[in-house]
């Protein structure tokens, strides 16, 4: 017989956060790793500390070394391998941050980094550079961000991100929602959150109702594999939909996780069943500590070609890259490349500028030996 008290605790999102392994020994014990595995992964765990909710850990097959859930949360020695040059902030978010916590890369959109906290440290994270940081939103900083949004009337959409913005306290989220609703030129609000995947317990009826009161609010979540489409995740999404919050999904193409057409086909169809539209499939950004997940653009295009005509178009996301140095998102098709330079493909980005995308090849390049070597 299942203990009802334990069951109720497991269904509480604050309990989940309080019991989440936050250090390497705790996560290694939860994943039942051997001493040799613990030692092999120690350096990566020290550089990029692990974190996972008990709920998300429960989805992993601990007996399968290639398990897709395990791979997304397990430190890998490749994260600290020195052979690949990558930036902590390849999209230039810090260079496009005119005031604290606000990123303005696209003319009509602004991004608010509400916090730097996550329920799970996904090893492919775009913002690994922020792990362990605190984003302290003082009242003056809050007012400066709102003033910037009011003064830049070209901004039509605001994106709440983080960390995970929905890990903020309800009062903090409500304050932002009310403030943004008071900006008449902002017609849509996008909330980027992985919590439906890793902490669905957060989405109580009351919490969903609060989000649904914000006009034009959408939630963009981040399912990467069909194994993440659990009953709990589906129930959270249905509560959001009942509250009037439409849902889209942004996946990342991850080597060893979802880099096969049959996996993405199952994911897309499963998302439609719970009312979530597959929106983007991103080629992994060249972020420090994530190289081992990258498939190369060509593999992504091959997968998209395999999906076409084999599944409803509703289940197929747009395959896209984020061009470096603020070049913007670009949907990729076999015809999107405008040439090559030095063996690397080139793409046309914002303002018609051509960007060389040097990190297409997932295989390491041999270093030329130094003279006399």
C-alpha positions as CSV (number, residue, x, y, z in Angstrom):
1,X,0.0,0.0,0.0
2,X,1.3,3.5,-1.0
3,X,1.7,5.8,2.0
4,X,-0.7,8.7,1.3
5,X,1.5,11.1,3.3
6,X,4.5,10.3,1.1
7,X,2.4,10.6,-2.0
8,X,1.1,14.0,-1.0
9,X,4.6,15.2,-0.2
10,X,5.9,14.1,-3.6
11,X,3.0,16.1,-5.3
12,X,4.1,19.3,-3.5
13,X,6.4,21.5,-5.6
14,X,8.1,23.0,-2.6
15,X,8.9,19.5,-1.2
16,X,10.4,18.7,-4.6
17,X,12.7,21.7,-4.5
18,X,13.7,21.1,-0.9
19,X,14.6,17.4,-1.7
20,X,16.4,18.0,-5.0
21,X,20.0,16.8,-5.0
22,X,22.1,20.0,-5.2
23,X,25.7,18.6,-5.0
24,X,27.6,15.9,-6.8
25,X,27.7,13.2,-4.0
26,X,23.9,13.5,-3.6
27,X,23.1,13.2,-7.3
28,X,25.7,10.4,-7.8
29,X,24.0,8.5,-5.0
30,X,20.5,9.1,-6.5
31,X,21.7,7.8,-9.9
32,X,23.6,4.8,-8.3
33,X,26.9,5.6,-10.0
34,X,30.0,3.5,-9.5
35,X,33.0,4.9,-7.8
36,X,34.9,5.1,-11.1
37,X,32.0,7.0,-12.8
38,X,31.9,9.4,-9.8
39,X,35.6,10.1,-10.2
40,X,35.4,10.4,-14.0
41,X,32.7,13.1,-13.8
42,X,33.9,14.9,-10.7
43,X,35.6,17.8,-12.6
44,X,32.5,18.6,-14.7
45,X,30.3,18.5,-11.6
46,X,32.6,20.9,-9.8
47,X,32.6,23.3,-12.7
48,X,28.9,23.1,-13.4
49,X,27.1,22.0,-10.2
50,X,24.2,19.5,-10.8
51,X,20.6,19.9,-9.7
52,X,17.5,17.7,-10.3
53,X,14.1,17.3,-8.8
54,X,13.1,13.9,-7.3
55,X,10.3,13.9,-9.8
56,X,12.6,14.3,-12.9
57,X,15.0,11.8,-11.4
58,X,12.2,9.3,-11.2
59,X,11.8,9.4,-15.0
60,X,15.3,8.1,-15.6
61,X,16.2,4.4,-16.2
62,X,19.1,4.1,-13.9
63,X,20.2,0.8,-15.5
64,X,20.6,2.3,-18.9
65,X,23.8,4.4,-19.4
66,X,22.3,5.9,-22.6
67,X,19.0,6.9,-20.9
68,X,17.9,10.3,-22.4
69,X,16.7,11.7,-19.0
70,X,19.9,10.7,-17.3
71,X,22.0,12.2,-20.1
72,X,20.3,15.6,-19.6
73,X,21.2,15.9,-15.9
74,X,24.5,13.9,-15.6
75,X,27.8,15.9,-15.6
76,X,30.0,14.8,-18.5
77,X,33.8,15.2,-18.7
78,X,33.2,16.6,-22.2
79,X,31.8,19.7,-20.5
80,X,35.3,20.8,-19.5
81,X,37.3,19.5,-22.4
82,X,39.7,22.2,-23.6
83,X,39.7,21.3,-27.3
84,X,36.7,23.3,-28.4
85,X,36.4,27.1,-28.4
86,X,33.1,28.3,-27.2
87,X,31.7,31.3,-25.4
88,X,29.8,31.5,-22.2
89,X,27.5,34.0,-23.8
90,X,27.6,33.3,-27.6
91,X,24.3,35.2,-28.4
92,X,25.7,38.4,-26.9
93,X,22.9,38.8,-24.3
94,X,25.2,40.8,-22.0
95,X,26.2,43.1,-24.8
96,X,22.5,43.7,-25.5
97,X,21.5,44.4,-22.0
98,X,20.8,48.2,-21.7
99,X,19.5,48.0,-18.1
100,X,19.8,45.3,-15.4
101,X,18.0,42.1,-16.2
102,X,16.7,43.2,-19.6
103,X,18.0,42.0,-23.0
104,X,16.9,43.8,-26.2
105,X,18.3,41.9,-29.2
106,X,15.3,42.1,-31.5
107,X,13.7,45.5,-32.4
108,X,10.1,44.4,-31.3
109,X,11.0,42.1,-28.4
110,X,12.6,42.4,-25.0
111,X,13.7,39.6,-22.6
112,X,13.4,39.9,-18.8
113,X,15.7,37.6,-16.8
114,X,13.5,37.3,-13.7
115,X,15.9,35.1,-11.8
116,X,18.8,32.7,-12.2
117,X,17.2,29.8,-10.4
118,X,16.2,26.5,-12.0
119,X,14.5,23.3,-10.7
120,X,16.9,21.2,-12.8
121,X,20.4,22.1,-14.2
122,X,20.0,20.9,-17.8
123,X,23.5,20.1,-19.0
124,X,22.8,21.7,-22.4
125,X,21.7,25.0,-20.8
126,X,22.2,28.2,-22.8
127,X,22.9,30.1,-19.6
128,X,25.2,27.8,-17.6
129,X,27.2,30.9,-17.0
130,X,24.5,32.1,-14.5
131,X,24.3,28.9,-12.4
132,X,24.8,29.9,-8.8
133,X,24.2,33.6,-9.4
134,X,21.5,35.7,-7.8
135,X,19.5,38.3,-9.8
136,X,18.4,40.7,-7.2
137,X,15.5,42.8,-8.5
138,X,15.5,45.9,-6.3
139,X,12.7,48.4,-6.6
140,X,15.0,50.9,-8.6
141,X,16.0,48.1,-11.0
142,X,12.4,47.1,-11.5
143,X,11.4,50.7,-12.2
144,X,14.3,51.2,-14.6
145,X,13.3,48.1,-16.6
146,X,9.7,49.3,-16.9
147,X,10.8,52.8,-17.9
148,X,12.9,51.3,-20.7
149,X,9.9,49.3,-21.9
150,X,7.7,52.4,-21.9
151,X,10.3,54.5,-23.7
152,X,10.9,52.0,-26.4
153,X,7.5,51.8,-28.0
154,X,8.7,49.5,-30.8
155,X,8.7,46.7,-28.2
156,X,5.5,44.6,-28.8
157,X,6.4,41.4,-27.0
158,X,8.0,40.8,-23.6
159,X,9.5,37.4,-22.8
160,X,9.9,36.4,-19.1
161,X,12.9,34.0,-18.7
162,X,15.6,33.2,-16.3
163,X,16.7,30.7,-14.8
164,X,13.1,29.7,-14.7
165,X,10.8,32.7,-14.1
166,X,8.1,30.6,-12.6
167,X,10.3,29.6,-9.7
168,X,9.9,33.1,-8.4
169,X,7.4,33.7,-5.6
170,X,3.8,34.2,-6.6
171,X,3.8,37.8,-5.5
172,X,6.9,38.6,-7.6
173,X,5.4,37.0,-10.7
174,X,2.0,38.8,-10.1
175,X,3.8,42.1,-9.8
176,X,5.5,41.7,-13.1
177,X,2.3,40.5,-14.8
178,X,0.4,43.5,-13.6
179,X,3.1,45.9,-14.6
180,X,3.5,44.4,-18.1
181,X,-0.3,44.4,-18.6
182,X,-0.2,48.2,-18.0
183,X,2.0,48.7,-21.1
184,X,-0.5,49.3,-23.9
185,X,1.9,48.7,-26.8
186,X,2.9,45.2,-25.5
187,X,0.4,42.9,-27.1
188,X,1.9,39.5,-26.1
189,X,3.8,38.1,-23.1
190,X,5.8,34.9,-23.5
191,X,6.8,33.0,-20.4
192,X,9.7,30.6,-21.0
193,X,9.6,27.7,-18.4
194,X,10.8,24.1,-18.2
195,X,8.7,23.5,-15.1
196,X,5.9,21.6,-16.9
197,X,8.6,19.1,-17.7
198,X,10.7,19.0,-14.5
199,X,8.3,20.3,-11.8
200,X,4.7,20.0,-13.0
201,X,3.5,20.1,-9.4
202,X,4.0,23.9,-9.5
203,X,0.9,24.3,-11.7
204,X,-1.9,24.3,-9.2
205,X,-5.3,25.6,-10.3
206,X,-4.7,28.8,-8.4
207,X,-1.3,29.4,-9.9
208,X,-2.6,28.7,-13.4
209,X,-5.5,31.1,-12.8
210,X,-3.0,33.8,-11.9
211,X,-1.1,33.3,-15.1
212,X,-4.3,33.2,-17.1
213,X,-5.4,36.6,-15.9
214,X,-2.5,38.2,-17.8
215,X,-3.8,39.3,-21.3
216,X,-1.8,37.9,-24.2
217,X,0.2,35.5,-22.0
218,X,1.7,32.4,-23.7
219,X,3.8,29.7,-22.1
220,X,6.8,28.3,-24.0
221,X,8.0,25.1,-22.4
222,X,10.8,22.8,-23.2
223,X,10.1,19.1,-23.7
224,X,13.0,17.3,-25.4
225,X,12.0,13.6,-25.3
226,X,8.7,11.7,-25.3
227,X,9.6,10.1,-22.0
228,X,9.0,13.5,-20.4
229,X,5.4,13.4,-21.5
230,X,4.1,11.9,-18.2
231,X,0.6,12.0,-16.7
232,X,1.7,14.7,-14.3
233,X,3.1,16.9,-17.2
234,X,-0.1,16.4,-19.2
235,X,-2.2,17.4,-16.3
236,X,-0.2,20.6,-15.7
237,X,-0.6,21.5,-19.3
238,X,-4.3,20.9,-19.3
239,X,-4.7,23.1,-16.2
240,X,-2.8,25.9,-18.0
241,X,-5.0,25.5,-21.0
242,X,-8.2,25.6,-18.9
243,X,-6.9,28.9,-17.4
244,X,-6.6,30.4,-20.9
245,X,-2.8,30.1,-21.3
246,X,-1.9,28.7,-24.7
247,X,1.2,26.5,-24.9
248,X,4.1,26.0,-27.4
249,X,7.2,23.9,-27.1
250,X,10.8,24.7,-27.8
251,X,13.1,21.7,-28.0
252,X,16.9,21.5,-28.5
253,X,18.3,18.9,-30.8
254,X,20.5,16.9,-28.5
255,X,23.0,14.2,-29.5
256,X,22.1,11.0,-27.7
257,X,18.7,12.3,-26.6
258,X,16.5,13.1,-29.5
259,X,18.6,13.1,-32.6
260,X,16.5,10.6,-34.5
261,X,13.4,11.3,-36.6
262,X,11.3,8.6,-34.8
263,X,12.0,10.2,-31.4
264,X,11.0,13.7,-32.6
265,X,7.9,12.2,-34.4
266,X,6.8,10.6,-31.1
267,X,7.5,13.8,-29.2
268,X,5.6,16.0,-31.6
269,X,2.5,13.8,-31.6
270,X,2.6,13.4,-27.9
271,X,2.8,17.2,-27.4
272,X,-0.3,17.7,-29.6
273,X,-2.2,15.2,-27.5
274,X,-1.7,17.4,-24.4
275,X,-2.5,20.6,-26.3
276,X,1.1,21.9,-26.8
277,X,2.2,23.1,-30.3
278,X,5.7,22.1,-31.3
279,X,7.2,25.5,-32.1
280,X,11.0,25.4,-32.5
281,X,13.6,22.7,-32.7
282,X,16.9,24.5,-32.0
283,X,20.3,23.5,-33.2
284,X,22.5,23.7,-30.0
285,X,24.1,27.0,-29.5
286,X,28.0,27.1,-29.2
287,X,27.8,27.5,-25.5
288,X,30.8,26.5,-23.3
289,X,30.2,23.2,-21.7
290,X,27.7,21.9,-24.2
291,X,29.6,20.6,-27.2
292,X,28.9,16.9,-26.6
293,X,25.2,17.5,-27.3
294,X,25.7,19.1,-30.7
295,X,24.8,17.1,-33.8
296,X,25.8,19.5,-36.6
297,X,23.4,21.4,-38.7
298,X,23.4,18.9,-41.5
299,X,22.1,16.1,-39.2
300,X,19.3,18.4,-38.1
301,X,18.3,19.1,-41.8
302,X,18.4,15.3,-42.5
303,X,16.0,14.7,-39.6
304,X,13.6,17.4,-40.8
305,X,13.6,15.9,-44.3
306,X,12.8,12.5,-42.7
307,X,9.9,14.0,-40.8
308,X,8.3,15.8,-43.8
309,X,5.4,13.8,-45.2
310,X,5.5,11.2,-42.4
311,X,3.6,13.1,-39.7
312,X,1.1,16.0,-39.5
313,X,2.6,19.4,-40.1
314,X,1.2,20.4,-36.7
315,X,3.6,18.0,-35.1
316,X,6.7,19.4,-36.8
317,X,8.6,22.3,-35.3
318,X,10.6,24.8,-37.2
319,X,14.3,23.9,-37.2
320,X,16.3,26.9,-36.3
321,X,19.7,28.3,-35.2
322,X,20.4,31.4,-33.2
323,X,23.1,33.3,-35.2
324,X,26.1,34.4,-33.2
325,X,26.8,38.0,-32.2
326,X,23.2,39.0,-32.0
327,X,22.3,37.8,-35.6
328,X,18.9,36.6,-34.5
329,X,17.0,33.3,-35.0
330,X,16.9,31.8,-38.4
331,X,14.6,28.9,-39.5
332,X,16.7,26.4,-41.4
333,X,15.7,24.5,-44.6
334,X,17.9,22.9,-47.2
335,X,17.7,26.2,-49.1
336,X,18.6,28.5,-46.2
337,X,22.4,28.4,-46.6
338,X,23.7,31.3,-48.8
339,X,27.2,30.0,-49.3
340,X,30.2,28.9,-47.4
341,X,33.5,30.4,-46.2
342,X,36.5,28.3,-45.1
343,X,34.3,25.2,-45.1
344,X,31.7,26.7,-42.8
345,X,28.1,27.5,-43.9
346,X,26.9,31.1,-44.1
347,X,23.4,32.4,-43.4
348,X,21.7,35.7,-43.9
349,X,20.5,37.2,-40.6
350,X,19.0,40.5,-39.4
351,X,19.4,43.5,-41.6
352,X,20.6,41.2,-44.5
353,X,24.0,40.7,-42.9
354,X,25.7,37.4,-43.8
355,X,27.0,35.4,-40.8
356,X,29.6,32.6,-41.0
357,X,28.5,29.8,-38.7
358,X,31.8,28.1,-37.9
359,X,30.5,25.3,-35.6
360,X,28.7,23.1,-38.0
361,X,31.1,20.1,-37.7
362,X,30.5,18.1,-34.5
363,X,33.8,16.2,-34.9
364,X,36.9,17.7,-33.2
365,X,39.5,19.1,-35.5
366,X,43.1,18.0,-35.2
367,X,45.5,20.6,-34.1
368,X,48.4,21.2,-36.4
369,X,51.6,20.2,-34.6
370,X,53.9,23.0,-33.6
371,X,57.2,23.4,-35.4
372,X,59.6,20.7,-34.1
373,X,56.7,18.7,-32.6
